[in-house]
Amino acid sequence: MSPLDVGDAITQAHQEEWSRVIATLTRQFGDLDVAEEATADAFATAVERWSADGVPPNPGGWLTTTARRKALDRIRRDTMRDDKHKQAYVRYADPPDPLGAVDDERLRLMFTCCHPALSPEARVALTLRMVGGLTVPEIARAFLVQEAAMGQRITRAKAKIKAARIPYRVPSAEDLPRRLSGVLAIVYLVFNEGYLASGPDTDPVRHDLSAEAIRLARLLRALMPGDGEVAGLLALMLLTEARRTARVSADGALVTLGEQDRGAWDAALVAEGHRLVRECLANGRAPGRYQILAAVNAVHTSARDVAETDWSQVVALYDQLCRLDPSPIVALNRAVAIAELDGPEVALAIVDRLQDALVDYHAYFAVRADLLRRLDRAEDARAAYDRAIALAGNTAETAYLTHRRDQLE
């Protein structure tokens, strides 16, 4: 095997196993720093060994075993200096923790990491890094913060875990409801990164991530069948995933909802998503965020074309969502629907009020550019497109925005 082949194999293993190995060692030894250092050492060893011996049949198992040995070596070295590490070593000799209420390993790790002692933002960010497999830049873009700020947030979360001695204990069935909101947020953010990758160096659509998020949502649905938000999240992702093959053109540009070939949508996913939305509406309880977003997507996927979309219903749903989640991104999405119902001038007045909150968000400038284009303000639209292009990381979005800008007279 050539060094290039080995590098490709290690990269693939890194993507699939890095976060799992770290989370496994953290749970066993109770120290995230030890887990991260041992995992990094294991991957460095893999570069040397696999180049000479070839990639083993089970790369993930090899990496986990090697990382565990390296963690034990470090703990042995530090035993005389650090009683905490000595206790961790003793704990490792005990029988492994029971699986608890969740059978799937990745989902179990998500519930384990979403400890209520951490802030909601810290839980989500840390779990996305350790278990979700997203990089710090990808997580930062998901939260609309600078990469350095997100790195500091994750570091502070790790420090709090150490200082407060928060245990990485497998959650019981009674723990799940308190941790569910964090797990749902993580699954949705992983899906979003797959649905529209935020980095310039990846494929514009990462089906591996969106498929994994849907798999996890189906497991959550089986685990908590009576929870409306679980059903809503699954419906939302299914109705979004149904449009995947129609979202990028042959030349690699994004295709907007209004321009997509609706005959290319996955009819089975649309039907399943609609069934879940009807189930949520029938339960008689006030809908949560994911249920409302799923209902918005159900309206879109019920129309034969964009002209038949019930925009008044979409606006009403966003009004309801704004009361639950008065965030600037929700307000921006509502403005897009307002533009179809009341015209681009009314929508632009709403969008302009959001600039300070969304000054680094490419979609804000993309929406503003489109509204300005529809109002025949070509020069202002061009400036907004330029800003959106500069901020966008997704190659398909960049190609679409560039094409729209170049169409301006």
C-alpha positions in Angstrom: 0.0 0.0 0.0 1.4 3.4 -1.0 1.8 6.2 1.6 -1.0 8.0 -0.1 -3.3 5.0 0.3 -2.4 4.8 3.9 -3.1 8.5 4.4 -6.5 8.1 2.8 -7.3 5.1 5.0 -6.2 6.9 8.1 -8.3 10.0 7.1 -11.3 7.8 6.7 -10.8 6.1 10.0 -10.3 9.6 11.6 -13.7 10.7 10.3 -15.4 7.6 11.5 -13.6 6.7 14.7 -11.9 9.8 16.2 -14.9 11.1 18.2 -16.0 7.6 19.2 -12.5 6.7 20.5 -12.3 9.9 22.5 -15.7 9.4 24.0 -15.1 5.8 24.9 -11.8 6.6 26.7 -13.3 9.6 28.4 -16.1 7.4 29.8 -13.6 4.7 30.9 -10.9 7.0 32.5 -12.9 10.1 33.5 -10.4 12.5 31.9 -11.0 14.1 28.6 -7.5 15.4 28.2 -6.0 11.9 28.7 -8.5 10.6 26.1 -7.7 13.2 23.5 -3.9 12.9 23.9 -4.1 9.1 23.8 -6.3 9.2 20.7 -3.9 11.6 18.9 -1.0 9.3 19.8 -2.8 6.3 18.4 -3.4 8.0 15.1 0.2 9.0 14.9 1.2 5.4 15.6 -1.2 4.3 12.8 0.7 6.5 10.3 3.9 4.6 11.1 2.6 1.1 11.5 0.1 1.0 8.7 2.6 2.3 6.2 4.8 -0.7 6.9 2.2 -3.4 7.8 -0.9 -2.3 5.9 -4.2 -1.2 7.2 -5.6 -3.7 9.7 -9.0 -5.4 9.0 -10.7 -3.5 11.8 -9.1 0.0 11.9 -11.5 1.3 14.5 -10.8 -1.6 16.9 -7.0 -1.2 16.3 -7.2 2.5 17.1 -9.4 2.0 20.2 -7.0 -0.7 21.6 -3.9 1.4 20.9 -5.4 4.5 22.3 -6.5 2.7 25.5 -2.9 1.3 26.0 -1.5 4.8 25.5 -4.0 6.2 28.0 -3.0 3.5 30.5 0.7 4.3 30.0 0.1 7.9 30.7 -1.9 7.1 33.8 0.8 4.7 35.1 3.4 7.5 34.6 1.3 10.0 36.5 0.0 7.6 39.2 2.5 8.6 41.9 2.0 12.3 41.2 -1.8 12.5 40.7 -4.2 10.5 42.8 -7.0 11.3 40.5 -5.4 9.4 37.7 -4.6 6.5 40.0 -8.3 6.3 40.9 -9.2 6.4 37.2 -6.8 3.5 36.5 -8.4 1.5 39.3 -11.9 2.2 37.9 -10.8 0.8 34.6 -10.2 -2.5 36.2 -13.8 -2.7 37.3 -16.5 -4.3 35.0 -17.6 -2.0 32.2 -20.6 0.2 32.7 -24.0 -1.2 31.8 -25.4 -0.1 28.5 -28.3 1.7 30.2 -31.5 2.7 28.4 -30.0 3.3 25.0 -28.6 0.4 22.9 -27.0 2.4 20.0 -23.4 3.4 21.0 -23.3 6.8 19.3 -26.8 7.8 20.6 -25.8 6.6 24.1 -22.7 8.8 24.0 -24.8 11.8 23.0 -27.1 11.3 26.0 -24.0 10.7 28.2 -22.3 13.9 27.1 -25.5 16.1 27.4 -25.1 16.4 31.1 -27.5 18.9 32.7 -24.7 20.5 34.7 -23.3 22.1 31.5 -25.0 25.0 29.8 -27.1 24.0 26.8 -24.7 25.7 24.4 -21.7 23.9 26.0 -23.4 20.5 25.9 -24.2 20.8 22.2 -20.8 22.2 21.2 -18.8 19.7 23.2 -20.9 16.7 22.0 -20.7 17.8 18.4 -16.9 17.8 18.7 -16.6 14.6 20.6 -19.4 12.4 19.2 -20.9 14.2 16.2 -17.5 14.3 14.4 -17.8 18.0 13.4 -14.7 20.2 13.4 -14.5 23.4 15.5 -14.9 25.6 12.4 -18.0 23.7 11.4 -19.5 24.0 14.9 -18.6 27.7 15.0 -20.4 28.3 11.7 -23.5 26.4 13.0 -23.6 28.7 16.1 -22.8 31.9 14.0 -19.7 32.7 16.2 -16.0 33.1 15.5 -13.9 29.9 15.5 -11.7 31.2 18.4 -14.8 31.9 20.5 -16.2 28.4 19.9 -12.8 26.8 20.7 -12.8 28.7 24.0 -16.4 27.6 24.7 -15.4 23.9 24.2 -12.3 24.4 26.3 -14.3 25.9 29.2 -16.8 23.1 29.0 -14.0 20.6 29.3 -12.5 22.5 32.2 -15.9 22.6 34.0 -16.2 18.8 33.6 -12.8 18.4 35.3 -13.3 20.9 38.0 -16.8 19.8 39.0 -15.9 16.1 38.6 -18.9 15.6 36.3 -19.1 11.8 35.7 -19.5 10.4 32.3 -22.1 8.0 33.5 -24.4 6.1 31.1 -27.8 7.7 31.6 -30.8 5.8 32.9 -34.2 5.9 31.4 -35.2 8.6 33.9 -32.3 10.8 32.7 -33.3 10.8 29.1 -36.1 13.5 29.1 -33.8 16.1 30.8 -31.1 15.5 28.2 -33.4 15.1 25.1 -33.4 18.7 24.0 -29.6 18.8 23.7 -29.5 15.5 21.8 -32.2 16.8 19.4 -30.1 19.9 18.8 -27.0 17.9 18.1 -28.8 15.6 15.7 -30.3 18.5 13.8 -27.0 20.4 13.5 -25.3 17.2 12.2 -28.1 16.9 9.7 -27.7 20.6 8.6 -24.0 20.1 8.1 -24.8 17.2 5.8 -27.7 18.9 4.0 -25.6 22.0 3.3 -22.0 21.7 4.3 -20.6 24.9 5.6 -16.9 24.4 4.7 -15.3 25.2 1.3 -13.2 22.1 1.3 -16.0 19.5 1.4 -18.7 18.3 -0.9 -21.6 20.8 -0.9 -24.0 18.0 0.3 -22.6 15.4 2.7 -25.1 12.5 2.5 -23.2 10.5 5.1 -24.0 13.1 7.8 -27.6 13.6 6.9 -28.2 9.9 6.7 -26.6 9.4 10.1 -28.7 12.1 11.6 -31.9 10.5 10.2 -30.7 7.1 11.5 -30.3 8.6 15.0 -33.7 10.3 14.8 -35.4 7.0 13.9 -33.7 5.4 17.0 -34.9 8.3 19.1 -38.4 7.8 17.7 -38.4 4.2 18.7 -37.0 5.0 22.1 -39.4 7.9 22.9 -42.5 7.2 20.6 -44.7 9.6 22.5 -42.5 12.7 22.3 -43.8 15.2 19.7 -40.5 17.0 19.2 -38.8 13.7 18.3 -41.5 13.0 15.7 -41.2 16.6 14.5 -37.5 16.5 14.1 -37.7 13.2 12.1 -40.5 14.7 9.9 -38.5 17.9 9.3 -35.4 16.0 8.3 -37.3 13.5 6.1 -39.1 16.3 4.2 -35.8 18.2 3.8 -33.9 15.1 2.7 -36.6 14.2 0.2 -35.4 17.2 -1.9 -31.7 16.4 -1.8 -31.2 15.1 -5.3 -33.0 18.2 -6.8 -30.9 20.7 -4.8 -27.7 20.9 -6.8 -27.5 21.3 -10.6 -25.3 19.4 -12.9 -22.8 22.2 -12.9 -22.6 22.2 -9.1 -24.8 25.2 -8.3 -27.5 25.3 -5.7 -31.1 25.0 -7.0 -33.5 27.0 -4.8 -36.8 25.6 -3.7 -38.8 27.5 -6.2 -36.7 26.3 -9.1 -36.4 22.6 -8.1 -37.9 19.8 -10.2 -40.5 18.6 -7.8 -40.9 15.4 -9.7 -37.4 14.5 -8.6 -38.3 14.6 -4.9 -38.4 11.3 -3.0 -42.1 10.6 -2.8 -41.8 8.0 -0.1 -39.9 10.4 2.3 -42.4 13.1 1.6 -45.3 10.8 2.4 -43.6 9.6 5.6 -42.9 13.1 6.7 -46.5 14.2 6.1 -47.7 11.3 8.2 -45.6 12.3 11.1 -46.7 16.0 10.8 -50.3 14.9 10.9 -49.6 12.7 13.9 -48.1 15.7 15.7 -51.1 17.9 14.9 -53.4 15.2 16.2 -51.8 14.8 19.6 -53.6 17.9 20.9 -50.5 19.4 22.5 -48.8 22.7 21.7 -46.2 22.1 19.1 -42.5 22.7 19.7 -39.8 24.2 17.5 -39.2 21.1 15.4 -42.9 20.3 14.9 -43.5 23.8 13.6 -40.5 23.7 11.2 -41.8 20.3 10.0 -45.2 21.8 9.4 -43.5 24.6 7.3 -41.8 22.0 5.2 -45.1 20.0 4.9 -46.7 23.1 3.4 -43.9 23.5 0.9 -43.9 19.8 -0.1 -47.7 19.8 -0.5 -47.7 22.4 -3.3 -47.3 21.3 -6.9 -45.2 24.4 -7.6 -44.0 27.5 -5.8 -47.0 29.5 -7.1 -49.4 27.2 -5.3 -47.6 27.4 -2.0 -49.9 28.6 0.9 -47.7 31.5 1.9 -50.2 32.8 4.5 -50.0 29.4 6.3 -46.2 29.6 6.1 -46.2 33.1 7.7 -48.6 32.0 10.4 -46.4 29.1 11.3 -43.3 31.4 11.5 -45.4 33.8 13.6 -45.9 30.9 16.0 -42.3 29.9 15.9 -41.2 33.5 16.6 -43.1 33.3 19.9 -41.2 30.2 20.9 -37.8 31.1 19.4 -37.5 34.9 18.8 -34.1 34.5 17.1 -32.9 36.7 14.2 -32.6 33.6 11.9 -36.3 32.7 12.5 -37.2 36.3 11.7 -35.1 36.2 8.5 -36.9 33.0 7.4 -40.2 34.7 8.2 -39.2 37.6 6.0 -38.7 35.3 3.0 -42.3 34.2 3.4 -43.5 37.8 3.9 -41.9 38.7 0.6 -44.1 36.2 -1.2 -47.2 37.3 0.7 -46.8 41.1 1.0 -44.0 41.9 -1.5 -40.3 42.4 -1.3 -40.5 46.0 0.0 -42.3 45.0 3.1 -39.8 42.1 3.6 -36.8 44.3 3.1 -37.8 46.6 5.9 -37.9 43.6 8.2 -34.6 42.2 6.9 -32.8 45.6 7.3 -33.6 45.6 11.0 -31.7 42.3 11.4 -28.4 43.4 10.0 -26.6 44.0 13.3 -27.5 40.6 14.6 -26.6 38.8 11.4 -23.7 40.8 10.1 -21.5 37.7 9.5 -24.3 35.4 8.2 -24.1 34.8 4.5 -27.8 33.9 4.2 -28.8 37.3 5.5 -27.0 39.0 2.6 -28.3 36.4 0.1 -31.9 37.1 1.2 -31.3 40.9 1.1 -29.6 40.7 -2.3 -32.6 38.8 -3.7 -35.1 41.3 -2.3 -33.1 44.2 -3.8 -32.9 42.5 -7.1 -36.7 42.1 -7.2 -37.0 45.8 -6.4 -34.7 46.7 -9.4 -32.0 48.1 -7.1 -29.2 46.4 -9.0 -26.2 48.3 -7.5 -27.3 47.6 -3.9 -28.1 44.0 -4.9 -24.7 43.5 -6.3 -23.0 44.7 -3.1 -25.2 42.3 -1.1 -24.4 39.4 -3.4 -20.6 40.2 -3.1 -20.9 40.1 0.7 -22.9 36.9 0.7 -20.3 35.3 -1.7 -17.5 36.4 0.6 -19.1 34.8 3.6 -20.5 31.6 2.1 -18.4 28.5 2.5 -20.6 26.0 0.5 -19.4 25.7 -3.0 -22.9 25.1 -4.5 -24.2 28.2 -2.7 -21.2 30.3 -3.9 -21.8 29.2 -7.5 -25.5 30.0 -7.3 -24.9 33.5 -5.7 -22.2 34.3 -8.3 -24.6 33.4 -11.1 -27.4 35.5 -9.7 -25.0 38.5 -9.2 -23.7 38.2 -12.8 -27.3 38.2 -14.1 -27.8 41.7 -12.8 -27.9 44.4 -15.4 
